[in-house]
Amino acid sequence: MSGIDGDLRFTHVDPETQDGHSLPTSGSDECRFRPFLRPLPNFKFWFSISRTCLTDHRDLSRATAVGYLFLLLLTSSFINVSSSCSWGACQIYDSCTKASDCGPGLYCENCPILGKIYPFCIRNKATIPTSIINGLPFNRYSWLLTHNSFSMLAAPTLPGVQRVTIYNQEDSVTNQLVNGVRGLMLDMYDFKGDIWLCHSSGGLCFTHTAFQPASNTLREVEGFLSRNPTQIVTLIIQDYVRAPKGLTKLFATTRLTKYLFPLSKMPKNGGDWPTVKEMLQANHRCLVFSSAQWKEADEGIAYQWNYFLENEAGDSGVQPGKCHNRKESQPLSSKKASLFLMNYFATLPAEDVVCKEHSKPLTDMVQTCYRAAGNKMPNFLAVDFYLRSDGAGVFGDLDTMNGRTLCGCSTIKACQPGKPFGTCRNVSSRG
């Protein structure tokens, strides 16, 4: 994916016409490994193959000759399709060879598990719903949230330590935020005299499960908020920090305190949140929730289950046709909490399989959870490897979710600000 360490950049040239080119080298913005394909011009292709057929196979039968012609037509068709667009002209689902072939908000990937072995353009950015429909209560919107946002495949390990854990994402928190992620799940532990992000168990962090000090990631969040004054980020902390005032000190150190939404202003018993405009005006642009109930009284940090409804996580949360609440959560149909978080990720994530899950199965599960919550749309959609899909992916589902809730349209892109609910403009059905 774009921005991931270890991606490879490929320059496609015809060695017969250009000199001085070498094999592909590493880069930062292109697709991951693809077989090297040189774009042989159609004329040269036809000429070379025809010469071979006519010169070396004069005794071919008519049936064999027809077979060769059929093969030529198929191959030529593939070449024409694969080279029909480039340099940012390719649209969603179009074939591509590198990320720069695809238009804005798109990336070049494939999904072999669905039989799509050749790369094509898929979405990699979310539509920010407040850029289209603004001024509604915060709990009317749906946002993309990454599960274990810090648990990245390329994250460096501690010196001399082999990490033994599960990975859930493949790009940095900064990249996630730039791509439209607006919620982060972070597991925080006391470790090495500090607070660390760790993917562990039993409430303890170990050298082989540790990622990095939490301050590093929170500084990324602070940097994003300072550069984007119209954006709001939500942090959901699986909280194993026992150090006195540990989170309070952490937010002060990372300069996030000035953005924190105060506990005293959070709605009780399922009431509406302030409007997005009001939150921006007050600079209350960072919402923080902790799994530790005692921190509401001790540090003024909201206890997650007082404000969130949430379905089961892991394999239990991806069973078709089923959407049950977690044991910590009130029933999904409850009216006593105003935010609904929908989990959709397997217990043991596999990055090469997720593209299949982020297609029709996810779309169907959104509808299942919508009904289970009494026709309430999820406010947060939590996923692993959010960039993987068969085309529109989680971004397309979020467009649908926001469109239905905010304006009564099939996608947020069809909404018309200021027009009556259900007044929709015609938009492309692709992605």
Phi and psi in degrees as a GROMACS rama.xvg file:
@    title "Ramachandran Plot"
@    xaxis  label "Phi"
@    yaxis  label "Psi"
@TYPE xy
-61.254  132.87  SER-2
87.76  5.32794  GLY-3
-95.5382  136.224  ILE-4
-60.5605  139.142  ASP-5
94.3636  -1.58964  GLY-6
-68.6487  158.275  ASP-7
-117.378  140.233  LEU-8
-103.64  134.313  ARG-9
-120.476  132.85  PHE-10
-105.912  119.156  THR-11
-97.5775  110.318  HIS-12
-137.07  164.744  VAL-13
-95.4032  110.723  ASP-14
-59.6688  -19.4564  PRO-15
-74.2903  -20.9756  GLU-16
-113.487  -12.9581  THR-17
-131.923  143.02  GLN-18
-112.453  164.119  ASP-19
84.2163  10.2523  GLY-20
-98.9784  147.107  HIS-21
-120.789  179.489  SER-22
-63.8415  160.886  LEU-23
-57.7822  146.946  PRO-24
-124.451  168.273  THR-25
-68.907  149.517  SER-26
-147.337  -169.406  GLY-27
-120.031  -16.2916  SER-28
-120.601  -1.86356  ASP-29
-100.852  -175.29  GLU-30
-67.6432  163.334  CYS-31
-71.5693  -174.741  ARG-32
-52.7512  132.363  PHE-33
-131.449  147.862  ARG-34
-58.037  140.945  PRO-35
-73.5745  120.582  PHE-36
-122.055  122.283  LEU-37
-93.6754  137.522  ARG-38
-79.9304  77.316  PRO-39
-62.4344  125.546  LEU-40
-55.8808  147.734  PRO-41
-58.1402  -39.5635  ASN-42
-61.5107  -46.7713  PHE-43
-63.4989  -38.7438  LYS-44
-61.3624  -51.7674  PHE-45
-61.8445  -42.2361  TRP-46
-63.6109  -46.3427  PHE-47
-67.3087  -42.4537  SER-48
-69.3652  -41.917  ILE-49
-63.4654  -41.2436  SER-50
-61.5855  -40.8604  ARG-51
-62.4028  -45.588  THR-52
-62.776  -43.8616  CYS-53
-77.9059  -34.2861  LEU-54
-83.1093  -46.5636  THR-55
-95.2902  -8.51702  ASP-56
-135.73  49.8457  HIS-57
-63.7137  -23.951  ARG-58
-95.9469  16.8776  ASP-59
-63.6785  144.968  LEU-60
-73.9062  163.392  SER-61
-60.2104  -39.6223  ARG-62
-63.3873  -40.846  ALA-63
-66.7677  -39.0812  THR-64
-62.3902  -41.7286  ALA-65
-61.4276  -39.8493  VAL-66
-60.4839  -41.6292  GLY-67
-62.865  -43.4332  TYR-68
-62.1418  -39.5844  LEU-69
-62.432  -41.9517  PHE-70
-63.454  -40.3578  LEU-71
-61.7007  -42.7017  LEU-72
-63.2192  -43.7086  LEU-73
-61.9622  -46.2749  LEU-74
-64.9838  -43.7357  THR-75
-62.4672  -39.7749  SER-76
-60.8746  -42.765  SER-77
-63.5001  -41.4583  PHE-78
-62.8211  -42.4754  ILE-79
-63.8799  -40.8246  ASN-80
-65.6956  -46.4424  VAL-81
-69.3003  -20.874  SER-82
-112.325  14.8498  SER-83
-74.221  -17.4583  SER-84
-148.966  154.955  CYS-85
-169.274  177.703  SER-86
50.7983  48.5654  TRP-87
84.005  3.79357  GLY-88
-90.98  -14.139  ALA-89
-74.1755  139.842  CYS-90
-104.798  175.928  GLN-91
-56.0365  135.918  ILE-92
78.5825  -9.54  TYR-93
-70.4294  148.576  ASP-94
-65.9477  149.193  SER-95
-150.617  165.529  CYS-96
-120.871  -17.3996  THR-97
-155.377  162.597  LYS-98
-59.0742  -35.9814  ALA-99
-70.1698  -11.8817  SER-100
-68.0589  -30.656  ASP-101
-86.3619  150.165  CYS-102
-71.7152  -179.677  GLY-103
-56.6195  137.897  PRO-104
77.986  9.11533  GLY-105
-123.386  158.889  LEU-106
-140.218  157.748  TYR-107
-97.8041  115.07  CYS-108
-148.296  -179.432  GLU-109
-139.054  176.291  ASN-110
-146.6  75.8847  CYS-111
-56.5539  -31.7701  PRO-112
-64.7774  -21.076  ILE-113
-99.4115  12.0557  LEU-114
83.1121  5.98386  GLY-115
-95.9093  85.2356  LYS-116
-86.1345  -17.1146  ILE-117
-97.1942  141.604  TYR-118
-66.5732  148.591  PRO-119
-148.303  165.054  PHE-120
-79.6731  129.586  CYS-121
-127.93  164.576  ILE-122
-76.8725  145.89  ARG-123
-136.557  13.1435  ASN-124
-138.505  142.955  LYS-125
-88.2043  148.796  ALA-126
-79.2358  123.28  THR-127
-79.0113  110.209  ILE-128
-62.0691  -30.5818  PRO-129
-70.1464  -13.5866  THR-130
-76.6228  -11.9594  SER-131
-113.554  -50.4428  ILE-132
-119.482  110.495  ILE-133
-113.61  165.932  ASN-134
88.0946  3.06183  GLY-135
-91.7609  162.995  LEU-136
-56.9687  145.876  PRO-137
-55.3942  -35.6394  PHE-138
-79.2655  8.11933  ASN-139
-90.6366  -14.8445  ARG-140
-97.368  160.839  TYR-141
-117.116  135.789  SER-142
-130.652  154.277  TRP-143
-85.1867  132.672  LEU-144
-129.149  135.993  LEU-145
-101.105  134.323  THR-146
-79.2712  130.668  HIS-147
46.3242  60.9363  ASN-148
-55.7242  -28.4014  SER-149
-84.7691  -15.5213  PHE-150
-84.2169  80.4388  SER-151
-101.376  142.485  MET-152
-56.8797  -39.8913  LEU-153
-92.9709  7.40201  ALA-154
-62.8213  130.253  ALA-155
-65.6212  149.514  PRO-156
-93.5956  168.952  THR-157
-66.1928  148.765  LEU-158
-53.7646  127.199  PRO-159
74.5944  12.2275  GLY-160
-119.734  135.45  VAL-161
-95.2929  116.689  GLN-162
-72.6479  137.243  ARG-163
-125.02  98.0574  VAL-164
-163.813  -173.662  THR-165
-106.772  139.031  ILE-166
-105.09  145.456  TYR-167
-126.674  -17.6904  ASN-168
-135.108  172.129  GLN-169
-136.679  7.1945  GLU-170
-140.444  169.578  ASP-171
-69.6005  161.212  SER-172
-60.0459  -39.0452  VAL-173
-60.1811  -46.5883  THR-174
-62.0231  -39.155  ASN-175
-59.1548  -45.5523  GLN-176
-65.6399  -41.7442  LEU-177
-61.6815  -34.629  VAL-178
-82.2389  2.10984  ASN-179
106.15  2.7751  GLY-180
-66.3589  133.179  VAL-181
-126.876  9.42237  ARG-182
-141.342  137.674  GLY-183
-126.562  129.46  LEU-184
-95.7809  122.121  MET-185
-128.601  129.178  LEU-186
-97.788  115.868  ASP-187
-114.557  137.022  MET-188
-136.409  154.362  TYR-189
-73.5012  128.024  ASP-190
-162.907  132.03  PHE-191
53.9093  39.0236  LYS-192
70.2485  16.5439  GLY-193
-143.131  -173.497  ASP-194
-109.278  122.923  ILE-195
-119.263  156.261  TRP-196
-89.357  126.961  LEU-197
-144.134  141.007  CYS-198
-110.113  89.7206  HIS-199
-134.065  -160.581  SER-200
-151.131  163.249  SER-201
71.3902  13.1105  GLY-202
76.2946  10.6812  GLY-203
-124.882  142.464  LEU-204
-101.47  141.338  CYS-205
-126.54  164.552  PHE-206
-60.3243  -32.0314  THR-207
-86.1909  -1.04785  HIS-208
-120.58  -1.69478  THR-209
-81.4789  147.344  ALA-210
-109.879  -66.745  PHE-211
-165.802  164.779  GLN-212
-58.1064  139.166  PRO-213
-61.0867  -26.7457  ALA-214
-60.4797  -32.8385  SER-215
-61.1477  -48.0364  ASN-216
-69.5803  -40.099  THR-217
-66.1515  -29.1264  LEU-218
-68.5334  -32.4705  ARG-219
-63.6247  -42.147  GLU-220
-63.713  -45.1667  VAL-221
-61.9699  -41.4304  GLU-222
-62.7192  -40.8487  GLY-223
-64.3857  -45.2476  PHE-224
-64.2086  -38.3374  LEU-225
-68.1016  -31.4078  SER-226
-85.1313  -16.3367  ARG-227
-130.461  79.8595  ASN-228
-68.7552  -4.36663  PRO-229
-107.192  12.9019  THR-230
-112.89  150.435  GLN-231
-123.333  134.715  ILE-232
-122.925  137.06  VAL-233
-110.805  132.001  THR-234
-113.484  125.417  LEU-235
-114.741  114.05  ILE-236
-104.542  119.458  ILE-237
-77.6787  104.673  GLN-238
-104.592  110.087  ASP-239
-115.43  18.5764  TYR-240
-83.2134  124.097  VAL-241
-114.817  -6.00673  ARG-242
-60.4139  135.335  ALA-243
-54.6586  126.131  PRO-244
53.1536  31.7313  LYS-245
-59.0616  -49.2079  GLY-246
-70.2469  -36.8292  LEU-247
-58.0736  -46.228  THR-248
-66.1175  -37.7331  LYS-249
-63.1758  -44.6165  LEU-250
-66.1489  -35.3252  PHE-251
-67.4421  -43.5113  ALA-252
-62.6403  -37.0207  THR-253
-92.6977  6.64987  THR-254
61.8928  29.1326  ARG-255
-89.5088  -15.856  LEU-256
-52.5057  -39.7251  THR-257
-65.9723  -16.5645  LYS-258
-100.199  -9.38502  TYR-259
-66.5242  133.678  LEU-260
-75.8066  123.931  PHE-261
-69.4632  140.275  PRO-262
-56.5206  -37.2726  LEU-263
-63.5267  -21.2851  SER-264
-98.6535  -1.85436  LYS-265
-74.4162  134.417  MET-266
-68.429  139.738  PRO-267
-97.4151  154.854  LYS-268
54.062  37.7748  ASN-269
80.9508  12.966  GLY-270
-70.4891  165.848  GLY-271
-67.9987  146.383  ASP-272
-78.7535  166.42  TRP-273
-60.0776  162.709  PRO-274
-69.7115  159.135  THR-275
-59.5089  -39.6067  VAL-276
-60.3729  -42.7695  LYS-277
-64.6234  -38.7031  GLU-278
-65.9766  -40.0354  MET-279
-67.6237  -42.1531  LEU-280
-61.9334  -35.642  GLN-281
-86.3374  -2.97424  ALA-282
62.0856  26.5577  ASN-283
-89.6741  76.7104  HIS-284
-114.282  9.61393  ARG-285
-132.597  111.6  CYS-286
-96.7283  131.205  LEU-287
-125.786  131.523  VAL-288
-130.355  138.335  PHE-289
-117.931  149.876  SER-290
-82.5438  -5.42969  SER-291
-94.5534  108.656  ALA-292
-62.2664  -37.1343  GLN-293
-66.7419  -13.178  TRP-294
-78.4753  -12.6114  LYS-295
-62.2611  -48.4918  GLU-296
-77.2966  -34.885  ALA-297
-82.0397  -38.2727  ASP-298
-127.342  1.04861  GLU-299
70.75  26.9869  GLY-300
-104.48  127.684  ILE-301
-60.5556  135.166  ALA-302
-79.652  121.157  TYR-303
-50.1816  -44.362  GLN-304
-79.7286  -2.07393  TRP-305
-82.2484  -13.6623  ASN-306
-128.247  -16.268  TYR-307
-116.49  140.477  PHE-308
-100.573  144.701  LEU-309
-152.319  135.296  GLU-310
-83.0532  172.715  ASN-311
-63.483  145.069  GLU-312
-98.0485  167.712  ALA-313
73.8  -157.614  GLY-314
-57.9371  -32.1748  ASP-315
-65.1519  -23.9487  SER-316
-92.2239  -0.512166  GLY-317
-118.07  15.3968  VAL-318
-76.6539  122.476  GLN-319
-54.0596  133.912  PRO-320
80.8062  1.06368  GLY-321
-124.539  135.412  LYS-322
-149.328  94.7689  CYS-323
-110.789  153.573  HIS-324
-74.2641  151.139  ASN-325
-66.6896  158.391  ARG-326
-64.0332  -29.1325  LYS-327
-76.7979  -20.1809  GLU-328
-91.503  152.051  SER-329
-67.6876  163.575  GLN-330
-53.0059  145.372  PRO-331
-61.9053  -23.924  LEU-332
-84.9255  -0.342385  SER-333
-63.5281  145.447  SER-334
-102.239  8.82905  LYS-335
-92.59  -0.932752  LYS-336
-134.554  138.824  ALA-337
-97.94  -8.63205  SER-338
-116.393  136.211  LEU-339
-120.506  118.644  PHE-340
-106.012  120.812  LEU-341
-101.366  116.619  MET-342
-85.7224  135.819  ASN-343
-146.847  83.508  TYR-344
-159.811  148.132  PHE-345
-76.5836  160.139  ALA-346
-61.6589  -43.1029  THR-347
-116.012  95.206  LEU-348
-69.9585  145.97  PRO-349
-131.117  114.497  ALA-350
-60.3435  -31.1551  GLU-351
-79.585  -9.69728  ASP-352
-100.552  -24.0543  VAL-353
-59.691  -33.0333  VAL-354
-58.5579  -32.2703  CYS-355
-70.9963  -41.7562  LYS-356
-68.3299  -32.3526  GLU-357
-86.0326  41.6814  HIS-358
-130.232  -127.714  SER-359
-61.4596  -38.3727  LYS-360
-56.0153  -41.0027  PRO-361
-68.7913  -43.5838  LEU-362
-57.3761  -44.4668  THR-363
-65.1759  -38.7432  ASP-364
-68.7132  -34.2914  MET-365
-58.2394  -44.2184  VAL-366
-66.5112  -39.0203  GLN-367
-62.3839  -46.2086  THR-368
-70.4523  -32.6187  CYS-369
-58.6303  -46.8054  TYR-370
-67.8415  -40.4406  ARG-371
-63.478  -27.552  ALA-372
-92.3969  17.9681  ALA-373
70.2383  42.9347  GLY-374
62.6771  39.5727  ASN-375
-110.417  127.948  LYS-376
-77.9427  139.626  MET-377
-57.3678  138.14  PRO-378
-83.8814  -26.1205  ASN-379
-134.091  136.458  PHE-380
-114.739  109.613  LEU-381
-97.9727  124.334  ALA-382
-140.346  163.273  VAL-383
-97.1695  153.498  ASP-384
42.3521  59.7315  PHE-385
-60.7673  -21.0792  TYR-386
-79.8268  -15.908  LEU-387
-82.0033  131.868  ARG-388
-166.218  -179.644  SER-389
-100.34  9.84754  ASP-390
160.156  -86.528  GLY-391
-85.0019  -34.2528  ALA-392
59.0639  -147.676  GLY-393
-61.761  -28.4993  VAL-394
-67.3088  -40.3839  PHE-395
-66.1548  -39.4917  GLY-396
-63.8932  -40.8962  ASP-397
-64.4933  -38.0964  LEU-398
-60.0142  -41.6429  ASP-399
-66.2988  -45.005  THR-400
-59.0204  -48.0349  MET-401
-70.229  -35.818  ASN-402
-61.8802  -46.1935  GLY-403
-64.8487  -38.8418  ARG-404
-79.5309  -41.8174  THR-405
-86.7972  -30.2472  LEU-406
-142.836  0.0786779  CYS-407
75.1107  25.6761  GLY-408
-112.653  166.225  CYS-409
-73.145  -14.4053  SER-410
-154.653  148.986  THR-411
-59.6729  -27.3637  ILE-412
-70.0251  -14.8935  LYS-413
-93.6748  -5.05906  ALA-414
-66.6724  146.088  CYS-415
-123.978  102.174  GLN-416
-53.8814  135.778  PRO-417
85.9331  -9.66565  GLY-418
-93.3842  157.974  LYS-419
-57.8622  150.046  PRO-420
-55.0805  130.809  PHE-421
93.1672  -1.55866  GLY-422
-88.6  107.278  THR-423
-120.66  144.01  CYS-424
-93.6601  157.878  ARG-425
-75.7689  128.971  ASN-426
-133.15  162.613  VAL-427
-63.2365  140.993  SER-428
-82.7957  -4.42522  SER-429
-85.1945  104.841  ARG-430
